[in-house]
């Protein structure tokens, strides 16, 4: 359903015209703090061991390479869908702020590494790791992927297909965490995907500006 002009105006009033990278990094830091609180509260005396285990791997370099390739592959899938369908980002205040970030110094770095690390620490490292202990890997993966999708609803509202894609990405990132039992692979995939997509969005904007 298309928004009325009044609805769009009301949304415009709720969000700032621009956002500083400092504010964005504060939000990412909040994700990490929440993750640490979850781990400290629910892992008891084993909390420090669990945090250490999140970054332990017998093959860190392989995990990073595998994650990077999956990030590239997922980006390729999105690009393919873009050309084969009418897939596009909804035009709303959230996506407008994201596009503004692309042109800031270290904006793409922030989108890639800030979100890549903080969201993986929270969703995969803290929440998924916790739920696996109580309900098992499969249901935990589904629940966390849904929560991950829900977090992104505001910026992608208006395009259900993108919500499905984000859910699928959550499943893949969670699967990497379960498979490797560490965060390196999902972080690498997330960082790669965000970085490539941000770069492609910027190039697309620049091309449209020229034409």
C-alpha positions in Angstrom: 0.0 0.0 0.0 1.3 3.4 -1.0 1.8 6.0 1.8 -0.3 9.1 1.7 1.6 12.4 1.6 0.5 13.1 5.2 1.9 9.7 6.3 5.2 10.4 4.6 5.4 13.8 6.1 4.7 12.4 9.6 7.5 9.9 9.1 9.9 12.6 7.9 9.3 14.5 11.2 10.3 11.4 13.3 13.7 11.0 11.8 16.6 13.5 11.5 17.6 14.9 8.1 21.1 13.4 8.6 22.9 11.2 11.0 26.5 11.3 12.2 28.8 8.3 12.0 29.5 8.8 15.7 25.8 8.2 16.4 25.9 5.1 14.2 28.9 3.7 16.0 27.1 4.4 19.4 24.2 2.3 18.2 26.6 -0.5 17.2 28.3 -0.3 20.6 24.9 -0.7 22.2 24.5 -4.0 20.3 27.8 -5.2 21.7 26.9 -4.1 25.2 23.5 -5.9 25.0 25.3 -9.0 23.8 27.8 -8.9 26.7 24.9 -8.5 29.2 23.2 -11.5 27.7 26.3 -13.6 27.9 27.2 -12.4 31.4 23.7 -13.1 32.8 23.0 -16.4 31.2 26.4 -18.1 30.9 27.3 -17.9 34.6 30.8 -18.8 35.5 31.6 -19.9 32.0 30.9 -16.5 30.5 34.6 -15.6 29.9 35.3 -19.1 28.4 32.3 -18.6 26.1 33.4 -15.2 24.9 36.9 -16.5 24.2 35.4 -19.5 22.4 33.5 -17.2 20.0 36.9 -16.1 18.5 38.7 -19.5 18.7 39.0 -21.5 15.6 41.4 -24.1 14.3 41.3 -22.5 10.9 40.6 -18.7 11.3 41.9 -17.9 7.8 39.8 -20.6 6.2 36.7 -19.3 8.2 37.4 -15.8 6.9 37.9 -16.9 3.3 34.8 -19.1 3.3 32.7 -16.3 4.9 34.1 -13.8 2.4 33.2 -16.0 -0.5 29.6 -16.5 0.8 29.3 -12.7 1.2 30.4 -12.3 -2.4 28.0 -15.0 -3.5 25.0 -13.5 -1.7 25.9 -10.1 -3.2 25.9 -11.7 -6.6 22.5 -13.2 -6.0 21.1 -9.8 -5.0 22.5 -8.2 -8.1 21.1 -11.0 -10.3 17.6 -10.5 -8.7 18.0 -6.8 -9.3 18.4 -7.3 -13.0 15.9 -10.1 -13.4 13.1 -8.6 -11.2 12.0 -5.2 -10.0 13.9 -5.7 -6.8 14.9 -2.3 -5.3 15.3 -0.6 -1.9 12.1 1.1 -0.7 12.3 4.8 -0.7 11.9 5.9 2.9 13.7 7.9 5.5 15.8 5.0 6.7 17.2 4.2 3.2 17.7 7.9 2.6 19.9 8.1 5.7 21.8 5.0 4.6 22.5 6.6 1.2 23.7 9.7 2.9 26.1 7.6 4.9 27.7 6.3 1.7 29.1 9.7 0.9 30.6 10.3 4.3 34.3 9.6 5.0 34.5 6.1 6.4 30.7 5.7 5.7 31.1 2.5 3.7 33.6 1.2 6.3 31.0 1.9 9.1 28.2 0.1 7.2 30.5 -2.9 6.5 32.5 -3.4 9.6 30.4 -1.6 12.2 27.2 -3.6 11.4 29.1 -6.7 10.4 30.8 -7.1 13.8 28.2 -5.7 16.2 25.2 -7.5 14.7 27.1 -10.8 14.5 28.2 -10.5 18.1 24.6 -9.8 19.2 22.5 -12.1 17.0 24.8 -15.0 16.4 27.3 -14.8 19.3 24.9 -13.9 22.1 21.3 -14.7 21.1 21.8 -17.7 18.9 24.4 -19.2 21.2 22.1 -18.8 24.1 19.0 -20.3 22.4 21.0 -23.3 21.1 21.7 -24.3 24.7 18.0 -24.3 25.6 16.1 -25.3 22.4 18.6 -26.8 20.0 20.2 -25.5 16.8 17.4 -25.7 14.3 14.6 -23.9 16.2 17.2 -21.4 17.5 18.4 -20.6 14.0 14.8 -20.0 12.8 14.0 -17.7 15.8 17.1 -15.7 15.5 16.8 -15.3 11.8 13.3 -14.0 12.3 14.5 -11.5 14.9 17.3 -10.4 12.6 14.8 -9.8 9.8 12.5 -7.9 12.3 15.4 -5.6 13.1 15.6 -4.6 9.5 11.9 -4.1 8.9 12.0 -0.3 9.3 14.6 0.3 6.6 13.1 -2.2 4.2 9.4 -1.7 4.9 7.3 -1.7 1.8 9.1 -4.6 0.1 8.3 -8.0 1.6 10.6 -9.7 -0.8 13.6 -8.0 0.8 12.4 -9.1 4.2 12.5 -12.7 2.9 16.1 -12.1 1.6 17.2 -10.7 5.0 15.6 -13.8 6.7 17.6 -16.0 4.3 20.8 -14.1 5.0 20.1 -14.6 8.7 19.8 -18.3 8.2 23.1 -18.4 6.3 25.0 -16.4 8.8 23.6 -18.5 11.7 24.4 -21.6 9.8 28.0 -20.5 9.5 28.2 -19.8 13.2 26.8 -23.3 14.0 29.1 -25.0 11.5 32.3 -23.3 12.5 31.4 -22.7 16.2 33.0 -19.3 16.0 32.2 -15.8 14.7 34.9 -15.3 12.1 33.0 -16.8 9.2 29.6 -15.0 9.8 31.4 -11.7 10.5 33.4 -12.1 7.2 30.3 -12.9 5.2 28.4 -10.0 6.8 31.2 -7.5 6.4 31.8 -8.5 2.7 28.1 -8.4 1.8 27.5 -5.0 3.5 30.7 -3.5 2.0 30.0 -4.7 -1.5 26.3 -3.7 -1.4 27.1 -0.2 0.0 29.7 0.3 -2.8 27.2 -0.8 -5.5 24.5 1.5 -4.0 26.9 4.4 -4.2 27.9 3.6 -7.8 24.2 3.3 -8.7 23.4 6.7 -7.1 26.3 8.3 -8.9 25.3 6.9 -12.2 21.7 8.1 -11.8 23.0 11.6 -10.9 25.1 11.7 -14.1 22.2 10.6 -16.3 
